[in-house]
Amino acid sequence: MNIFPDRIVDDSGQIRLHGGLTLRDYLAVEAMKAVIAKTKLQNEVLIAERAYLLADAMLGEREK
């Protein structure tokens, strides 16, 4: 299930959901904001790596 999907009305009038972000991507975006705000990292690759590490940790905790 993705979050923030596009809502598309098909020919029969049914609403279909398409695209959006995975929960992992959404958590990484939110984590990236915190990493940028709280650290002095300048390297975009390191920022992205840390953001996804945090997202994966959050998802791991969610599964417990």
Contacts in CASP RR format, 6 or more apart in sequence:
PFRMAT RR
TARGET T0000
AUTHOR 0000-0000-0000
METHOD contacts of the structure
MODEL  1
MNIFPDRIVDDSGQIRLHGGLTLRDYLAVEAMKAVIAKTKLQNEVLIAER
AYLLADAMLGEREK
1 23 0 8 1.000
2 17 0 8 1.000
2 19 0 8 1.000
2 20 0 8 1.000
2 21 0 8 1.000
2 22 0 8 1.000
2 23 0 8 1.000
3 20 0 8 1.000
3 21 0 8 1.000
3 22 0 8 1.000
3 23 0 8 1.000
3 26 0 8 1.000
4 20 0 8 1.000
4 21 0 8 1.000
4 26 0 8 1.000
5 17 0 8 1.000
5 18 0 8 1.000
5 19 0 8 1.000
5 20 0 8 1.000
6 17 0 8 1.000
6 18 0 8 1.000
6 19 0 8 1.000
6 20 0 8 1.000
7 15 0 8 1.000
7 16 0 8 1.000
7 17 0 8 1.000
7 18 0 8 1.000
8 15 0 8 1.000
8 16 0 8 1.000
8 17 0 8 1.000
8 18 0 8 1.000
9 15 0 8 1.000
9 16 0 8 1.000
10 16 0 8 1.000
21 29 0 8 1.000
23 59 0 8 1.000
24 52 0 8 1.000
24 55 0 8 1.000
24 56 0 8 1.000
24 59 0 8 1.000
25 55 0 8 1.000
27 54 0 8 1.000
27 55 0 8 1.000
27 58 0 8 1.000
27 59 0 8 1.000
28 48 0 8 1.000
28 51 0 8 1.000
28 52 0 8 1.000
28 54 0 8 1.000
28 55 0 8 1.000
29 51 0 8 1.000
31 50 0 8 1.000
31 51 0 8 1.000
31 52 0 8 1.000
31 54 0 8 1.000
31 55 0 8 1.000
31 58 0 8 1.000
32 47 0 8 1.000
32 48 0 8 1.000
32 50 0 8 1.000
32 51 0 8 1.000
34 54 0 8 1.000
35 41 0 8 1.000
35 47 0 8 1.000
35 50 0 8 1.000
35 51 0 8 1.000
35 54 0 8 1.000
36 47 0 8 1.000
41 47 0 8 1.000
41 50 0 8 1.000
END
